[in-house]
Amino acid sequence: MIVQKDFLGKLKDFGLNSYEAKLWTALLSRGIATAGELSDIANVPRSRSYDVLESLERKGFVVMKLGKPIKYIAVPPAEVVDRVKKSIHEDAERQEKVIEKLKESEVLTELNNLHDQGIKMVDPVDLTGAVRGRQNLYHHLSSRIKNAQKTICISTTAQGLVRKADALKGVLQKAKAKGVSIKILTSGKDKGSDAAMKKLAGLAKIKQVANVPARFCVFDGNQVTFMVLDDNTHPNYDFGVWAAAEGFAKNFENTFNLLWDKK
């Protein structure tokens, strides 16, 4: 049986490796077969076929039929999809429980203590970093927003406001709930910007300023993240710089306040 490589490659979405994909598709074409027969059909070494079929059985893709010789029965693909989906949910729930326990454990306390001690020894000049890619930038901004205690100042373009309304609304809600003051400056209008402003209206004070396409965020007046490239760059190539230097961050905050107060 000849199965196209690109088709076998797509079966990785089912969580199958190359040998598992070959043997499962071979079994689907036969309905029921021995390990030896499947090995010949799928061109998988016989020395590996039993281990691979055992793995497929554990994953719920095949059923072993007792008797001599041992034969394997294919589970219908639609049923396999349901099993895979259920398995993914169960794994995610188990992992979530482990993480939740870790958050309340002494291990996390010790790790935080180590981090706090280490940060005290670091020169503020060293607390800078480059963030590449728009998705990574939003992960970074989410983290900074979560840690903000007093103020968040965001200067963005009209396009950026639309994206941030989708990507950051959740963390901004939590920041607002704990009393953080949030202000957003946006330059001009874009398709969807009115809807974005409505989405964020209850979370932040928003003001439109003409011809100021600056892209930066200041957190508590002591940290700043500014985007180096313009807003039209490809998301994969977007680039930002984060600095935890109070004097540097204050300069951005002062610029933000001047623009905010401008009539």
matplotlib code that plots the C-alpha trace (Angstrom):
import matplotlib.pyplot as plt

x = [0.0, 1.4, 0.4, 1.6, 4.2, 2.3, -0.8, 1.2, 2.7, -0.8, -1.4, 1.1, -1.9, -3.3, -0.1, 1.4, 5.0, 6.0, 5.8, 2.5, 1.0, 2.1, 0.8, -2.5, -3.3, -2.3, -4.7, -7.4, -7.0, -7.4, -9.8, -8.1, -4.5, -1.6, 1.6, 3.5, 1.0, 0.9, 4.7, 4.9, 2.1, 3.4, 7.1, 7.9, 10.6, 9.0, 11.3, 9.5, 5.9, 4.9, 6.1, 4.4, 1.1, 1.3, 1.7, -1.3, -3.3, -2.5, -3.5, -6.8, -6.2, -6.3, -7.8, -5.9, -7.9, -7.0, -6.1, -3.2, -1.9, -2.6, -4.6, -5.4, -8.6, -8.8, -10.8, -12.9, -11.2, -14.2, -14.0, -10.3, -10.8, -13.1, -10.6, -7.7, -9.8, -10.7, -7.1, -5.9, -8.5, -7.6, -3.9, -4.5, -6.6, -3.9, -1.3, -3.4, -3.8, -0.1, 0.5, -2.1, -0.5, 2.9, 1.6, 0.7, 3.8, 6.9, 8.9, 7.4, 8.1, 11.7, 12.0, 10.6, 13.0, 15.9, 14.7, 14.2, 17.7, 19.2, 17.4, 18.8, 22.3, 21.6, 22.7, 19.6, 21.5, 21.4, 17.6, 17.0, 15.9, 14.9, 11.5, 11.1, 7.8, 4.4, 3.1, 6.1, 5.6, 2.0, 3.1, 5.7, 3.1, 0.7, 3.3, 4.2, 0.5, -0.1, 2.8, 1.8, 0.7, -0.3, -0.2, -0.1, 0.4, 0.0, 0.7, -0.3, -1.5, -5.1, -4.2, -2.4, -5.4, -7.6, -5.0, -4.5, -8.3, -8.3, -5.0, -4.8, -8.4, -8.3, -5.2, -6.3, -9.5, -7.6, -5.3, -8.3, -9.9, -6.9, -7.0, -4.4, -4.9, -4.8, -4.5, -4.3, -3.2, -4.1, -3.2, -5.8, -8.6, -8.6, -11.1, -12.3, -10.8, -14.3, -15.3, -11.9, -12.4, -15.9, -14.4, -11.8, -13.9, -14.7, -11.2, -9.1, -9.2, -8.7, -7.7, -7.1, -4.1, -3.4, 0.0, 1.7, 2.3, 4.5, 4.4, 5.4, 4.1, 5.1, 4.4, 4.4, 6.7, 9.8, 9.6, 9.1, 8.7, 9.0, 8.5, 11.4, 9.7, 6.6, 3.2, 3.3, 6.1, 5.3, 4.2, 7.1, 9.6, 8.1, 10.6, 10.5, 12.9, 12.1, 14.0, 13.6, 15.3, 13.2, 14.9, 14.5, 10.9, 10.0, 11.1, 8.5, 5.9, 6.5, 6.2, 2.9, 1.5, 2.4, 0.6, -2.3, -2.7, -2.4, -5.6]
y = [0.0, 3.4, 6.4, 9.9, 11.4, 14.6, 12.7, 10.8, 14.0, 15.4, 12.5, 14.1, 16.2, 13.0, 12.7, 9.9, 9.4, 8.1, 4.4, 4.8, 6.6, 4.0, 1.0, 2.7, 3.6, 0.1, -1.4, 1.0, -0.3, -3.9, -3.6, -6.5, -7.9, -9.4, -7.5, -9.3, -8.5, -4.8, -4.7, -5.9, -3.5, -0.4, -1.2, -1.0, -3.3, -6.3, -5.8, -2.5, -3.3, -5.0, -2.0, 0.5, -1.4, -1.6, 2.2, 2.6, 0.4, 2.5, 5.6, 4.0, 3.8, -0.1, -3.0, -6.2, -9.4, -12.3, -15.5, -17.1, -15.4, -12.0, -9.7, -6.0, -4.3, -0.7, 1.8, 4.1, 7.4, 9.5, 7.6, 8.1, 11.9, 11.9, 9.9, 12.2, 15.2, 13.7, 12.8, 16.3, 17.8, 15.3, 16.0, 19.8, 19.4, 17.3, 19.9, 22.7, 21.0, 20.6, 24.3, 25.4, 23.2, 24.7, 28.2, 27.4, 25.4, 26.2, 25.6, 28.8, 30.8, 29.7, 30.5, 34.0, 34.6, 33.6, 35.9, 38.9, 38.4, 38.2, 41.3, 43.4, 42.5, 43.5, 46.9, 48.7, 49.1, 45.3, 45.2, 45.7, 43.3, 43.0, 41.4, 40.1, 39.3, 40.9, 37.8, 37.9, 41.6, 41.0, 38.2, 40.6, 43.5, 41.1, 40.2, 43.9, 44.8, 42.0, 43.3, 47.0, 48.4, 52.1, 53.3, 52.1, 54.6, 53.2, 55.1, 53.3, 53.7, 53.3, 49.8, 49.0, 50.0, 47.4, 44.7, 45.6, 45.6, 41.9, 40.8, 42.7, 43.3, 40.4, 41.6, 45.2, 44.2, 42.6, 45.6, 47.9, 45.7, 46.1, 49.8, 50.5, 53.8, 53.1, 55.7, 55.1, 57.6, 56.6, 58.4, 58.8, 56.3, 53.0, 50.3, 48.9, 51.6, 52.8, 49.3, 48.9, 52.2, 51.0, 47.7, 49.4, 52.3, 50.9, 49.9, 52.9, 56.6, 56.9, 60.0, 60.5, 62.7, 63.6, 62.8, 61.2, 57.5, 56.7, 53.2, 52.7, 51.6, 52.9, 50.9, 52.5, 55.2, 52.9, 50.5, 51.2, 49.1, 50.9, 49.6, 50.4, 49.9, 51.5, 49.9, 48.6, 46.1, 42.4, 40.9, 38.5, 41.3, 43.7, 44.6, 46.2, 47.1, 46.8, 48.8, 48.8, 52.1, 54.7, 57.8, 56.5, 55.5, 58.9, 60.6, 58.5, 59.1, 62.9, 62.8, 60.9, 63.4, 66.3, 64.7, 63.8, 67.4, 68.9, 70.4]
z = [0.0, -1.0, 1.1, 0.1, 2.5, 2.9, 4.0, 6.5, 7.7, 8.4, 10.8, 13.2, 14.2, 15.7, 17.8, 15.7, 14.7, 11.2, 12.0, 13.9, 11.0, 8.5, 10.5, 11.4, 7.8, 6.7, 9.3, 8.2, 4.6, 5.8, 8.8, 10.6, 10.2, 12.0, 12.9, 10.2, 7.5, 8.6, 8.7, 5.0, 3.9, 5.6, 5.0, 8.8, 10.2, 11.9, 14.9, 15.5, 14.5, 17.8, 19.9, 17.5, 17.5, 21.3, 21.4, 19.0, 21.3, 24.3, 22.4, 21.4, 17.7, 17.5, 19.4, 19.9, 19.0, 21.2, 19.6, 17.6, 15.7, 17.4, 15.1, 15.3, 14.5, 13.4, 15.4, 13.2, 12.5, 13.8, 17.1, 17.2, 16.9, 19.9, 21.9, 21.0, 21.9, 25.2, 25.9, 25.2, 27.5, 30.3, 29.9, 30.0, 33.1, 34.8, 33.9, 35.1, 38.5, 38.7, 38.0, 40.5, 43.2, 42.3, 42.7, 46.3, 47.1, 49.0, 45.8, 44.2, 47.3, 47.3, 43.6, 44.2, 47.0, 44.8, 42.1, 44.5, 45.9, 42.4, 41.2, 44.0, 42.8, 39.2, 37.9, 36.5, 33.2, 32.8, 33.2, 29.5, 26.9, 23.3, 22.4, 18.8, 17.1, 17.8, 19.6, 21.9, 22.5, 23.6, 25.9, 27.4, 27.7, 29.4, 32.0, 32.6, 33.0, 35.5, 37.6, 37.4, 40.8, 40.1, 36.6, 33.0, 30.1, 26.6, 23.4, 20.3, 16.7, 15.6, 14.2, 17.5, 19.5, 17.6, 18.2, 21.9, 22.5, 21.5, 23.0, 26.2, 27.3, 29.8, 31.7, 31.6, 33.3, 36.1, 36.4, 36.6, 39.2, 41.5, 41.2, 38.5, 36.6, 32.8, 30.1, 26.4, 23.7, 20.2, 16.9, 14.3, 13.3, 11.6, 10.6, 13.8, 16.1, 17.2, 18.3, 20.0, 22.0, 23.1, 24.2, 26.3, 27.5, 30.9, 31.5, 30.5, 29.8, 26.1, 24.1, 20.4, 19.4, 15.8, 14.1, 17.0, 15.9, 19.0, 20.2, 23.8, 27.2, 30.7, 33.8, 37.3, 36.0, 36.3, 33.4, 29.7, 26.6, 23.3, 19.8, 17.4, 14.0, 12.6, 12.7, 9.1, 9.7, 9.4, 12.7, 12.8, 12.4, 14.9, 17.5, 21.0, 23.8, 27.5, 30.1, 33.9, 34.4, 36.3, 34.9, 31.3, 31.9, 33.4, 30.2, 28.3, 31.0, 30.8, 27.0, 27.4, 29.9, 27.6, 24.8, 27.0, 28.3, 24.8, 23.5]

ax = plt.figure().add_subplot(projection="3d")
ax.plot(x, y, z, "-o")
ax.set_aspect("equal")
plt.show()
